[in-house]
Amino acid sequence: MQSTIKELLDALGCNLEADTVLDYIQNDPNYGNSNLSSKQVNEYAQRLALKASNAKTFLKKYDDLKSRNTDNLSDLIVLFYKLVCDEKRSRFSKPKVAPKPILGDNKLQITKEDLPQIKDKLLKAVDESKKLVMKSFEEKEAKLRPNWYNSLDLPNWQKDHPAMSWDFPKEPTPIIASLAGIPIASQENIIIDEILYVFSGIPGNYIVHQPVKDTYDPRTFSISDDLDDALKQIVQQMLPLASNYSIVRRFIEHCNMWSGQVLHALVSAIEMLLKDYYTMIAQLETEHMSGNLSLQKLWYFVLPTMHTMQVLAAIVTNIGKSELRGGAVLTVLHDKTNTLMGDARAQEISLFLTERACRPYLRILDQWIHKGTIVDPFQEFLIEDNELVNKEELPVDYSADYWEKRYSVQKERVPKFLDKYTDIILRTGKYLNVISQCGKSISKTNTEDIKYSLREQNYSAAIQRAYAFASKSLLELLLKEYDLMGRLKSVKNYFLMSQGDFIVQFMDATEQELSKKIDDIIPSKLESLLGLCLRLSAASHDPYNEDMRVELLPYDLQFQMFKILSIETEDEKEYKQNKDCPPLTGIETFSFGMEVKWPVSLVLNHKAIACYQMIFRHLFYCKHVERLLCRVWLYNKVVKRFAAARLYADAFALRQRMLSCVQHLQYYMCVEVIEPSWCQLIQSLDKVNNVDEVLERHNDFLESCLGDCMLTSPQLLKAVTTLCLVCVQFCTFMQASGCGASGGCSDSFGRSVSRYGLRFTAALLSVLAIIERMARDNNTNKLLNISARLNFNTYYVKQLEKFCSDDKLLDGEKKVTPS
């Protein structure tokens, strides 16, 4: 706990001291009673990070401690929040601490008369500190217990009845008898009886045990000095058996009901081996009582058992000192079994222990890969269920997090022999769990139990078969019963604007409403117009058209993309909140939304829908600019009736340049980017074998479309937005000038057109320069295509301007049809 507190304080960078925190922990009665969920603790950590000198460092340290399953981390975070962040900090007065003992009655020097008083006060302070430590341990253990456990009156056998232990007593006993004057033959007979007791964990009169400092330290023994040197030498050679037996017994008795199923199974297997050990001791005692056992024979009989007990002691010491649980225990046993290849007997024992200890773990694995459920009361399994919400809350917002975060792999719990299958195990259970969340029964029969073996193929085959069944079942469920391909086509129709008649009707119907400021728009009116257009267009045949809805986002596309692209960069703070900007219009904030139900929402989750929305907003705005430029074309006929029609030649040529440019942009995005990528996606989905591949192909499609549609480059997106903005401003100018075309200052109009022409040319050249630089650096052929189109457009427009300057063209005697 001290180490955890120090790490948190270093990451937090505040003036709080570790001693102050420990004082609160030891003396505050409310500490540890928060009972908060993991989501609430994460919120406390986020708030606490705001007060840290470096929020990212603190949150990184918090995630690191959380991944290591640090004890009492949630309680420490809540306590730190109270101490650091609470504005009413004065409410939390410092807990009362036991007063420090006054040494020597305030005297400058300590005399011999003060020593008894100092000793009494020190002993009292030590006792109080022990009580505080024991209290904290008891509280920690109480938190791990379920509520029903507190109602049980279970005795603490080791504390209340220490004599029930099968190990030596904790208190050392002196050698109370003497062998002086006893013949060697009688000494041998006595010492055999003594050592048989010692082998069973019972101290004798002439061989006594010494206390151990640590739970897993080897135990030493004292032998009577009166024993013959030859006999003592043999006894000393056999005493390691008793020492190793003591280590094994301490490990067994140290395990409690909260140690986990794996340790329980391991202890059970060790007890089976010790049963044979006790049988051997009983047989040796029978031989001794019949007078047929000498010390040399005893040494001969126990020699094989000494090696067995040594192997057991080494295993339990490694596990006990590291305080391992679950899969980590199985890793130690597996490694030990592999290292004993040259010792057949020792490897057989280690293999027996590993196979027995694996049984409960493999039962959990069997439930996971065959039913998609986790029954892991002691958090030992390699998959952890981070269940944050109920099934009823899954359909929209939680779908992506459900797939990515609900089930996570805990690396420290993965046995070494399952390490290479971790990903397959995770996906197998996830697939089955999604099927069960859909209310479908898992009808697989002939499931085979997985058993531990040194040969990996013995259980790898079973895992692979379970994975094949789960992935095939979920994929068929998504593609056939939930019509994933139909859903994707529906998304393409609306978000990627492949349903042309619907888009045209919708823009005609909503043009007046979307031209208003966002605060003046009535969303319900847009919803009604959307429903009307869906019924009157070819979209009425789409079975999922009722899932469409209207969304008005509080920011434009450029700000949305910059906010995403600036994540984890120096510019991230700049886009934390939307800056003050002129009120946006409906065209700039409008987007479609879609209700997607479970389990299709795994693929069309809120992240994927957000990507579709960004592509749609880009296409929608370009389409809006094209419609404005086409509306300007209608003024051509009006202007031709005026005598000053020649003055408008430059304006019409500029309008044609803009229209051609915008149309080329749309053609490039729809025909050269989206359509080929879509065809590639459909072809790849016909060959997938599991849902993860579906997610991967779909994400690749979205990333390709976002990148090639010039949305992932801030400079290029800004340049294209500027280009479109110049076109919109020019259209507004032309519409304002068209009504009074018969009069007005021709010089002023011509200068305005020239300025718009210069601005458009500069914006176009900026786009071309950025595209050519990106294409050269990244070797992107698609961007080179749009560059070539726009360069050709520049040459074509120059020729058009030359023809437009001809008087005969304006009089209608010649007709030039742009191709």
C-alpha positions in Angstrom: 0.0 0.0 0.0 2.9 2.4 0.8 4.3 1.7 -2.6 1.0 2.4 -4.3 0.5 5.7 -2.4 4.0 6.8 -3.3 3.4 6.1 -7.0 0.2 8.0 -7.0 1.7 11.0 -5.1 4.6 11.2 -7.6 2.2 11.1 -10.5 -0.1 13.6 -8.9 2.6 16.1 -8.1 0.9 17.7 -5.1 2.1 18.8 -1.7 0.4 15.9 0.0 2.7 13.6 2.1 2.6 9.8 2.3 2.5 9.9 6.1 -0.7 12.1 6.0 -2.4 9.6 3.7 -1.4 6.7 6.0 -2.7 8.5 9.0 -6.1 8.8 7.4 -6.1 5.2 6.3 -5.3 3.9 9.8 -7.5 6.2 11.8 -10.4 7.3 9.6 -13.4 4.8 10.3 -15.0 5.7 7.0 -12.1 4.6 4.9 -12.9 1.6 2.7 -16.7 2.0 3.0 -17.2 3.7 -0.4 -18.4 0.6 -2.3 -18.3 2.6 -5.6 -18.5 1.0 -9.1 -15.6 1.0 -11.4 -17.3 3.7 -13.6 -17.6 6.0 -10.5 -14.0 5.5 -9.5 -12.9 6.3 -13.1 -14.9 9.6 -12.8 -13.1 10.4 -9.5 -9.7 9.7 -11.3 -10.6 12.0 -14.1 -11.5 14.8 -11.7 -8.4 14.2 -9.7 -6.3 14.4 -12.9 -7.4 18.0 -13.4 -5.6 19.0 -10.2 -2.4 17.1 -11.2 0.6 18.8 -12.5 0.5 16.5 -15.5 -3.0 15.0 -16.1 -1.7 12.5 -18.7 1.0 11.2 -16.5 -1.4 10.7 -13.6 -4.1 8.9 -15.7 -1.4 6.7 -17.3 -0.2 5.7 -13.8 -3.8 5.1 -12.7 -4.4 2.8 -15.7 -1.1 1.0 -15.0 -2.1 0.3 -11.4 -5.6 -0.7 -12.5 -4.2 -3.1 -15.0 -2.1 -4.7 -12.3 -5.3 -5.2 -10.1 -3.7 -3.1 -7.3 -5.5 -3.7 -4.0 -7.5 -0.9 -2.5 -6.9 1.3 -5.6 -10.5 2.6 -5.7 -10.5 3.5 -2.0 -7.2 5.4 -2.4 -8.5 7.3 -5.4 -11.6 8.4 -3.5 -9.4 9.4 -0.5 -7.0 11.4 -2.7 -10.0 13.1 -4.2 -11.3 14.1 -0.7 -7.9 15.4 0.3 -7.0 17.3 -2.9 -10.1 18.2 -4.8 -12.9 18.9 -2.3 -13.4 22.6 -2.0 -14.8 22.2 1.5 -11.6 20.6 2.6 -12.0 22.1 6.1 -14.7 19.6 6.8 -12.1 16.9 6.8 -10.1 17.4 10.0 -7.0 15.4 10.4 -7.8 12.2 12.3 -6.5 11.9 15.8 -3.2 10.1 16.1 -1.9 8.5 19.2 0.3 11.0 21.0 4.0 10.5 20.7 5.6 9.2 23.9 7.6 11.8 25.8 11.1 10.5 26.6 12.7 11.3 29.9 10.1 13.9 31.1 11.5 16.7 28.8 15.0 16.2 30.1 17.9 17.0 27.9 19.7 13.8 28.9 18.4 10.3 29.4 19.5 8.6 32.6 19.3 4.9 33.7 16.3 5.8 35.8 14.4 6.7 32.6 15.0 3.5 30.8 12.2 1.4 32.3 9.7 4.2 31.6 11.0 4.5 28.0 10.8 0.7 27.6 7.2 0.6 28.8 6.1 3.4 26.5 7.9 1.8 23.5 6.3 -1.5 24.1 2.9 0.1 24.4 3.4 2.1 21.1 4.5 -1.1 19.4 1.4 -2.9 20.6 -0.9 -0.1 19.4 0.8 -0.1 16.0 0.3 -3.9 15.7 -3.3 -3.5 16.5 -3.7 -0.9 13.8 -1.9 -3.1 11.3 -4.0 -6.1 12.1 -7.2 -4.0 11.9 -6.2 -2.8 8.4 -5.5 -6.4 7.3 -8.9 -7.6 8.7 -10.7 -4.7 6.9 -8.9 -5.6 3.7 -9.9 -9.2 4.0 -13.5 -8.3 4.9 -13.9 -6.3 1.6 -13.1 -9.4 -0.4 -15.8 -11.4 1.2 -19.4 -11.5 -0.1 -22.2 -10.1 2.1 -23.5 -13.5 3.2 -20.1 -14.5 4.6 -20.4 -11.9 7.4 -23.4 -13.7 8.7 -21.5 -17.0 9.2 -19.8 -17.7 12.5 -16.6 -19.4 11.1 -13.8 -20.1 13.6 -10.2 -19.1 12.8 -8.6 -22.4 13.5 -5.0 -21.3 13.1 -5.5 -18.4 15.5 -7.8 -20.0 18.0 -6.4 -23.5 17.9 -2.7 -23.4 17.0 -2.2 -26.9 18.1 -4.4 -28.2 15.3 -1.7 -27.2 12.8 0.2 -30.1 11.2 3.3 -28.0 11.2 5.7 -27.4 14.0 4.5 -25.0 16.8 5.4 -21.3 16.3 7.1 -21.1 19.7 10.4 -22.9 19.9 10.9 -25.6 22.5 14.3 -26.2 24.2 16.1 -29.6 24.4 14.7 -30.9 27.7 16.4 -34.3 27.9 20.0 -35.5 27.8 21.6 -38.5 26.1 24.7 -38.4 28.2 25.7 -41.9 29.4 23.3 -43.7 27.1 24.9 -46.4 24.9 25.1 -45.8 21.2 22.7 -48.6 20.4 20.1 -47.1 22.7 20.8 -43.6 21.3 20.1 -44.9 17.8 16.8 -46.5 18.9 15.7 -43.3 20.7 16.8 -41.0 17.8 14.8 -43.1 15.2 11.7 -42.5 17.3 12.5 -38.8 17.5 13.1 -38.3 13.8 9.9 -40.1 12.8 8.1 -37.5 15.0 10.0 -34.7 13.4 9.1 -36.0 9.9 5.4 -35.5 10.9 5.9 -31.9 12.1 6.1 -32.8 15.8 9.1 -31.6 17.9 11.0 -34.1 19.9 13.0 -34.1 23.1 16.4 -34.3 21.5 15.7 -32.8 18.0 13.8 -29.4 18.3 12.8 -26.9 15.6 13.8 -23.3 15.3 11.3 -20.5 14.5 11.3 -19.1 10.9 11.2 -15.4 10.0 9.3 -15.7 6.8 6.5 -18.1 5.9 8.6 -19.9 3.3 12.0 -19.9 4.9 13.7 -23.3 5.4 13.4 -24.5 8.9 16.4 -25.4 11.0 16.7 -27.8 13.8 18.9 -28.2 16.9 20.2 -31.6 17.9 21.3 -32.6 21.3 25.1 -32.3 21.8 25.2 -35.6 23.6 24.2 -37.6 20.5 27.0 -39.6 18.9 28.7 -37.8 16.0 28.2 -40.6 13.5 24.5 -40.7 14.3 24.2 -36.9 14.3 25.7 -36.9 10.8 23.1 -39.2 9.5 20.3 -37.3 11.2 21.5 -34.0 9.8 21.4 -35.6 6.3 17.7 -36.5 6.8 16.5 -33.3 8.4 16.0 -31.4 5.0 13.0 -33.8 4.6 11.4 -32.4 7.7 12.3 -28.8 6.6 10.7 -29.2 3.2 7.7 -30.9 4.7 7.3 -27.9 7.0 7.4 -25.5 4.0 4.7 -27.6 2.2 2.5 -27.7 5.4 2.8 -23.9 5.8 1.8 -23.4 2.2 -1.3 -25.6 2.7 -2.4 -23.9 5.9 -1.7 -20.4 4.5 -4.3 -20.9 1.7 -7.8 -19.9 2.7 -11.2 -20.0 1.0 -10.3 -16.7 -0.9 -7.1 -18.1 -2.5 -9.0 -19.2 -5.6 -10.0 -22.4 -7.2 -6.6 -23.1 -8.8 -4.7 -23.0 -5.4 -7.5 -25.1 -3.8 -7.0 -27.7 -6.5 -3.2 -27.6 -6.1 -3.5 -28.0 -2.3 -5.9 -30.9 -2.8 -3.3 -32.6 -5.1 -0.5 -32.0 -2.6 -2.6 -33.5 0.1 -3.0 -36.6 -2.0 0.8 -36.9 -2.2 1.2 -36.2 1.5 -1.2 -39.1 2.2 1.4 -41.4 0.7 4.0 -39.7 2.7 2.1 -40.3 6.0 1.6 -43.9 4.9 5.4 -44.3 4.5 6.0 -42.9 8.0 3.4 -45.3 9.5 5.2 -48.2 7.8 8.6 -47.0 9.0 7.1 -46.7 12.5 5.8 -50.3 12.3 9.3 -51.5 11.3 10.8 -49.6 14.1 8.4 -51.1 16.7 9.2 -54.6 15.4 12.9 -53.8 15.9 13.9 -54.2 12.2 14.7 -50.5 11.5 18.2 -49.0 11.9 19.2 -45.5 11.2 21.0 -46.6 8.0 17.9 -48.4 6.8 15.8 -45.3 7.6 18.1 -43.2 5.5 17.8 -45.7 2.7 14.0 -45.7 2.8 13.5 -41.9 3.0 16.0 -41.0 0.3 13.5 -41.2 -2.6 10.9 -39.3 -0.6 13.4 -36.5 0.2 13.7 -35.7 -3.5 9.9 -35.7 -3.9 9.5 -33.3 -1.0 12.2 -31.1 -2.3 10.4 -30.7 -5.6 7.1 -29.9 -3.7 8.8 -27.4 -1.5 10.5 -25.6 -4.5 7.1 -25.4 -6.2 5.1 -24.0 -3.3 7.9 -21.6 -2.3 8.0 -20.1 -5.8 4.2 -19.7 -5.7 3.9 -18.6 -2.1 6.6 -16.0 -2.1 5.2 -14.3 -5.3 1.6 -14.6 -4.0 0.5 -16.0 -7.3 -3.1 -16.9 -8.1 -5.0 -18.4 -11.0 -3.2 -18.6 -14.4 0.1 -17.4 -12.9 0.2 -20.5 -10.7 -0.3 -22.7 -13.8 2.5 -21.0 -15.6 4.9 -21.8 -12.7 3.8 -25.4 -12.7 4.0 -25.7 -16.4 7.6 -24.3 -16.5 8.6 -26.6 -13.6 7.3 -29.6 -15.4 9.2 -28.7 -18.6 12.5 -28.2 -16.6 12.3 -31.7 -15.1 12.6 -33.5 -18.4 15.6 -35.5 -17.2 14.1 -36.6 -13.9 11.2 -38.9 -14.7 9.9 -39.3 -11.1 10.0 -35.5 -10.4 8.4 -34.7 -13.7 5.6 -37.2 -13.0 4.9 -35.5 -9.7 5.0 -32.0 -11.2 2.8 -33.2 -14.1 0.3 -34.6 -11.6 0.1 -31.3 -9.7 -0.2 -29.3 -12.9 -3.0 -31.5 -14.3 -5.0 -31.3 -11.0 -4.5 -27.6 -10.6 -5.6 -26.9 -14.2 -9.0 -28.6 -13.8 -11.0 -25.7 -12.4 -9.3 -23.2 -14.7 -10.0 -25.4 -17.8 -13.6 -25.8 -16.6 -14.0 -22.0 -16.8 -12.3 -22.1 -20.2 -14.7 -24.8 -21.4 -17.7 -22.7 -20.3 -16.3 -19.7 -22.1 -15.5 -21.2 -25.5 -18.6 -23.4 -25.6 -21.3 -21.2 -24.0 -19.8 -17.7 -23.9 -20.2 -17.4 -20.1 -17.6 -16.7 -17.4 -18.0 -18.4 -14.0 -15.0 -17.0 -12.2 -15.8 -16.0 -8.6 -12.1 -15.4 -7.7 -11.0 -13.4 -10.8 -8.5 -16.1 -11.9 -9.5 -16.6 -15.6 -7.6 -14.9 -18.4 -10.7 -13.1 -19.6 -12.3 -10.4 -17.4 -15.9 -9.4 -17.8 -16.1 -5.6 -17.4 -19.9 -5.5 -17.5 -20.8 -1.8 -17.4 -24.4 -1.8 -18.7 -27.3 -4.1 -19.1 -28.5 -5.7 -22.3 -31.3 -3.2 -22.7 -28.8 -0.3 -22.9 -26.8 -1.9 -25.8 -28.4 -1.0 -29.1 -26.6 2.3 -30.0 -24.0 4.1 -27.9 -22.5 1.1 -26.2 -22.0 -1.2 -29.2 -18.4 -0.2 -30.0 -17.3 -0.2 -26.3 -19.2 -3.5 -25.8 -17.1 -5.2 -28.4 -13.8 -3.6 -27.6 -13.9 -3.1 -23.8 -16.5 -5.4 -22.1 -14.2 -8.4 -22.3 -10.5 -7.8 -21.9 -7.5 -10.1 -21.5 -5.6 -10.0 -18.3 -2.0 -10.8 -19.3 -0.9 -11.8 -15.8 -3.7 -14.5 -15.6 -2.8 -16.2 -18.9 -1.1 -19.6 -18.4 2.0 -19.9 -20.5 0.7 -23.0 -22.4 -2.4 -20.9 -23.5 -0.5 -17.7 -24.4 -0.6 -18.3 -28.2 -4.3 -19.0 -28.1 -5.3 -15.9 -26.1 -6.8 -14.0 -29.0 -8.8 -17.0 -30.3 -10.1 -17.8 -26.8 -11.2 -14.1 -26.4 -13.0 -14.0 -29.8 -14.7 -17.4 -29.4 -16.4 -16.4 -26.2 -17.3 -13.0 -27.5 -19.0 -14.5 -30.5 -21.0 -16.9 -28.4 -21.9 -14.1 -26.0 -23.3 -11.9 -28.7 -25.4 -14.8 -30.0 -26.8 -15.3 -26.5 -27.4 -11.5 -26.2 -29.6 -11.8 -29.3 -31.8 -14.4 -27.6 -30.5 -17.3 -29.6 -29.7 -20.6 -28.0 -26.2 -22.1 -28.7 -27.0 -25.5 -30.0 -23.6 -27.0 -30.4 -23.4 -30.7 -29.2 -20.5 -33.1 -28.7 -18.4 -30.5 -26.8 -15.2 -32.1 -25.6 -13.5 -31.3 -22.3 -10.1 -29.7 -22.5 -7.4 -31.4 -20.5 -3.9 -30.3 -19.7 -1.0 -31.9 -21.6 2.6 -31.2 -22.4 1.5 -31.6 -26.0 -0.2 -28.4 -27.0 -2.2 -30.1 -29.9 -4.3 -32.0 -27.3 -6.2 -28.8 -26.3 -5.3 -26.5 -29.3 -7.5 -28.7 -31.5 -10.5 -28.3 -29.2 -10.1 -24.6 -29.0 -9.8 -24.3 -32.8 -13.0 -26.3 -33.3 -14.9 -24.2 -30.8 -13.6 -21.1 -32.5 -14.7 -22.3 -35.9 -18.2 -23.1 -34.7 -18.6 -19.7 -32.8 -17.3 -17.5 -35.7 -19.4 -19.3 -38.3 -22.6 -19.1 -36.2 -22.3 -15.4 -35.5 -21.3 -14.5 -39.0 -24.4 -16.4 -40.4 -26.6 -14.7 -37.8 -25.4 -11.3 -38.9 -25.4 -11.9 -42.7 -28.6 -13.9 -42.9 -31.0 -13.2 -40.1 -30.0 -9.6 -39.5 -29.2 -8.8 -43.1 -25.9 -7.0 -42.6 -25.3 -6.5 -46.3 -28.7 -4.9 -46.7 -27.9 -2.6 -43.9 -24.6 -1.5 -45.5 -26.4 -0.8 -48.8 -28.9 1.3 -47.0 -26.2 3.3 -45.4 -24.5 3.8 -48.8 -27.8 5.0 -50.3 -28.2 7.8 -47.8 -24.8 8.7 -46.4 -22.8 8.2 -49.5 -25.5 9.7 -51.7 -26.0 6.8 -54.1 -29.8 7.3 -54.0 -29.8 10.2 -56.3 -33.5 11.0 -56.7 -34.0 11.0 -52.9 -31.1 13.4 -52.4 -32.4 15.8 -55.1 -36.0 15.7 -53.6 -34.7 16.2 -50.1 -32.5 19.2 -51.0 -35.4 20.8 -52.9 -37.8 20.3 -50.0 -35.4 21.4 -47.2 -33.5 24.2 -49.0 -35.5 27.0 -47.4 -35.3 25.5 -43.9 -31.6 24.6 -44.1 -30.6 28.1 -45.3 -31.7 29.5 -41.9 -29.4 29.9 -38.9 -29.2 26.8 -36.8 -31.1 28.4 -33.9 -34.0 29.2 -36.2 -34.4 25.7 -37.6 -37.3 23.5 -36.5 -35.9 20.0 -36.3 -39.4 18.4 -36.3 -40.1 20.1 -39.7 -36.9 18.6 -41.1 -38.0 15.2 -39.8 -41.4 15.5 -41.5 -39.8 16.6 -44.8 -37.3 13.6 -44.5 -40.2 11.2 -44.1 -42.0 12.7 -47.0 -39.0 12.4 -49.3 -38.4 8.9 -48.2 -42.0 7.9 -49.2 -42.1 9.8 -52.5 -38.7 8.7 -53.9 -37.2 5.3 -54.8 -36.0 5.1 -51.2 -39.6 3.9 -50.3 -38.5 0.4 -51.3 -35.7 0.4 -48.7 -36.8 -1.8 -45.8 -34.6 0.3 -43.4 -35.7 3.8 -44.4 -37.7 4.2 -41.2 -34.4 4.1 -39.2 -33.2 7.4 -40.8 -33.3 10.6 -38.8 -32.1 14.1 -38.9 -29.2 15.5 -36.9 -28.0 19.1 -36.5 -24.5 19.1 -35.1 -23.2 22.1 -33.2 -20.0 22.5 -35.3 -19.1 22.5 -39.0 -17.2 19.7 -40.7 -13.8 21.4 -40.7 -13.9 21.9 -36.9 -15.1 18.3 -36.4 -12.3 16.8 -38.5 -9.6 19.1 -36.9 -10.8 18.0 -33.4 -10.4 14.4 -34.4 -7.0 14.8 -36.1 -5.6 16.8 -33.2 -6.1 14.1 -30.6 -2.9 13.4 -28.7 -1.1 16.3 -30.4 -0.1 19.7 -29.3 -3.2 21.3 -30.9 -5.6 19.1 -28.9 -6.4 21.8 -26.3 -7.3 24.2 -29.1 -10.2 22.0 -30.2 -11.4 20.9 -26.7 -14.4 23.3 -27.0 -16.0 25.0 -30.0 -14.6 28.5 -30.4 -16.8 31.5 -30.7 -17.7 31.8 -34.3 -20.6 33.3 -36.4 -23.8 31.3 -36.2 -23.8 28.4 -38.5 -26.5 27.7 -41.1 -28.4 24.5 -41.4 -26.4 23.5 -44.5 -23.2 23.6 -42.5 -24.5 21.6 -39.5 -26.9 19.1 -41.2 -26.3 15.4 -41.3 -28.2 12.2 -41.4 -28.4 9.8 -38.5 -29.5 6.2 -38.3 -30.9 3.9 -35.6 -29.1 0.6 -35.8 -30.2 -2.3 -33.6 -28.2 -5.0 -31.9 -26.2 -6.9 -33.1 -25.7 -5.0 -36.4 -24.6 -2.1 -34.2 -21.4 -4.0 -33.6 -20.4 -3.2 -37.2 -22.4 0.1 -37.6 -21.5 1.4 -34.3 -21.4 5.1 -33.3 -17.8 5.5 -34.5 -18.6 4.1 -37.9 -21.8 6.2 -38.2 -19.7 9.3 -37.3 -17.3 8.5 -40.2 -20.2 8.1 -42.6 -21.6 11.4 -41.4 -18.3 13.2 -42.1 -18.2 11.9 -45.6 -21.8 12.8 -46.1 -21.4 16.3 -44.9 -18.5 16.8 -47.3 -20.5 15.5 -50.3 -23.7 17.3 -49.2 -21.9 20.7 -49.0 -20.3 20.2 -52.4 -23.7 19.3 -53.8 -25.1 22.4 -52.3 -22.4 24.5 -53.9 -23.1 22.9 -57.3 -26.8 23.7 -57.0 -26.0 27.4 -56.2 -23.7 27.6 -59.3 -26.4 26.0 -61.5 -28.9 28.6 -60.2 -26.6 31.3 -61.3 -26.7 29.8 -64.8 -30.4 30.7 -65.0 -29.5 34.4 -65.0 -27.7 33.8 -68.4 -31.0 34.0 -70.3 -32.1 37.1 -68.4 -28.9 39.0 -69.0 -28.9 38.2 -72.8 -31.9 40.5 -73.2 -29.8 43.5 -72.0 -27.6 45.6 -74.2 -24.8 45.4 -71.6 -24.7 41.6 -71.8 -21.0 41.7 -72.8 -20.1 42.9 -69.3 -21.3 39.6 -67.9 -19.0 37.4 -70.1 -16.3 37.2 -67.5 -18.8 36.4 -64.7 -20.3 33.6 -66.8 -16.9 32.2 -67.6 -15.9 32.3 -63.9 -19.2 30.6 -63.0 -18.4 27.8 -65.5 -14.9 27.4 -64.0 -16.3 27.0 -60.5 -19.0 24.6 -61.7 -16.6 22.5 -63.6 -14.2 22.4 -60.6 -16.9 21.4 -58.1 -18.3 18.7 -60.4 -14.8 17.3 -60.9 -14.5 17.1 -57.1 -17.8 15.3 -56.7 -17.0 12.9 -59.6 -13.6 12.1 -58.0 -15.1 11.4 -54.6 -18.1 9.4 -55.8 -16.8 7.6 -58.8 -13.1 7.3 -58.3 -13.0 6.8 -54.5 -16.2 5.6 -52.9 -17.5 3.3 -55.6 -14.2 1.3 -56.1 -13.7 1.1 -52.4 -17.3 -0.1 -51.9 -16.9 -2.8 -54.6 -13.7 -3.9 -52.9 -15.5 -4.0 -49.5 -18.4 -6.2 -50.9 -15.9 -8.6 -52.5 -13.9 -8.9 -49.3 -17.0 -9.5 -47.2 -17.8 -12.5 -49.3 -14.6 -14.1 -48.2 -14.5 -13.3 -44.4 -14.6 -16.1 -41.8 -15.5 -14.2 -38.7 -16.9 -10.9 -37.4 -13.5 -9.5 -36.5 -12.6 -9.7 -40.2 -15.9 -7.9 -41.0 -15.0 -5.1 -38.6 -11.5 -4.9 -40.0 -12.6 -4.7 -43.7 -15.3 -2.1 -42.8 -12.8 0.0 -40.9 -10.4 -0.2 -43.8 -13.2 1.0 -46.2 -14.0 4.0 -44.0 -10.4 5.0 -43.5 -9.8 4.7 -47.3 -12.8 6.9 -48.0 -11.9 9.5 -45.4 -8.3 9.7 -46.6 -9.0 9.8 -50.4 -11.9 12.2 -50.0 -9.4 14.7 -48.6 -10.8 14.8 -45.1 -7.8 13.5 -43.1 -5.4 16.2 -44.2 -6.1 19.5 -42.3 -4.3 21.6 -44.9 -6.1 20.0 -47.8 -9.5 20.1 -46.1 -9.1 23.8 -45.3 -8.1 24.6 -48.8 -11.1 22.7 -50.3 -13.4 24.4 -47.8 -12.0 27.8 -48.8 -12.5 27.0 -52.5 -16.1 26.1 -51.9 -16.6 29.2 -49.8 -15.4 31.4 -52.6 -17.9 29.8 -54.9 -20.8 30.4 -52.4 -19.8 34.0 -52.0 -19.7 34.5 -55.7 -23.1 32.9 -56.1 -24.5 35.3 -53.5 -23.0 38.2 -55.3 -24.3 37.2 -58.7 -27.8 36.6 -57.3 -27.8 40.1 -55.7 -26.5 41.6 -59.0 -28.9 39.7 -61.3 -32.1 41.4 -60.1 -30.7 44.8 -61.2 -28.7 43.7 -64.1 -30.1 46.4 -66.5 -28.5 49.2 -64.5 -25.7 49.8 -62.0 -22.0 50.6 -62.3 -20.4 48.3 -64.9 -16.9 49.1 -63.7 -17.7 48.2 -60.1 -19.3 44.9 -61.2 -16.4 44.0 -63.4 -13.9 44.7 -60.6 -15.9 42.5 -58.2 -15.9 39.7 -60.7 -12.2 40.0 -61.3 -11.6 39.9 -57.5 -13.7 36.7 -57.2 -11.8 35.3 -60.2 -8.4 36.0 -58.5 -9.6 34.5 -55.2 -10.9 31.4 -56.9 -7.7 30.9 -58.9 -5.6 31.4 -55.8 -7.8 28.8 -53.9 -7.6 26.4 -56.8 -3.9 26.7 -57.1 -3.5 26.2 -53.3 -5.6 22.9 -53.6 -3.5 21.7 -56.5 -0.2 22.5 -54.8 -1.2 20.6 -51.6 -2.5 17.6 -53.7 0.6 17.4 -55.7 2.8 17.6 -52.6 0.8 14.8 -50.9 0.7 12.7 -53.9 4.5 13.0 -54.3 5.2 12.2 -50.7 2.7 9.3 -50.3 2.6 8.1 -53.9 -1.2 8.3 -54.0 -2.5 7.7 -57.5 -6.0 8.8 -56.7 -5.0 12.3 -55.6 -3.0 12.5 -58.8 -6.2 11.8 -60.7 -8.0 14.8 -59.2 -4.9 16.9 -59.7 -4.9 16.0 -63.4 -8.6 16.8 -63.7 -8.3 20.2 -62.1 -5.3 21.1 -64.2 -7.2 20.2 -67.3 -10.1 22.2 -66.0 -7.8 25.3 -65.7 -6.7 24.9 -69.4 -10.2 24.3 -70.6 -11.6 27.4 -68.8 -8.9 29.6 -70.3 -10.1 28.5 -73.7 -13.7 29.1 -72.7 -12.9 32.6 -71.6 -11.4 33.3 -75.0 -14.5 32.1 -76.8 -16.8 34.0 -74.3 -15.1 37.3 -75.3 -16.4 36.9 -78.9 -19.5 39.2 -79.4 -21.1 36.6 -81.7 -21.2 34.1 -78.8 -23.1 36.6 -76.7 -25.5 37.4 -79.6 -26.3 33.7 -79.8 -24.9 33.1 -83.3 -22.5 30.5 -82.0 -23.0 27.9 -79.4 -20.2 26.3 -77.3 -21.2 23.2 -75.5 -18.8 22.3 -72.6 -17.9 18.6 -72.6 
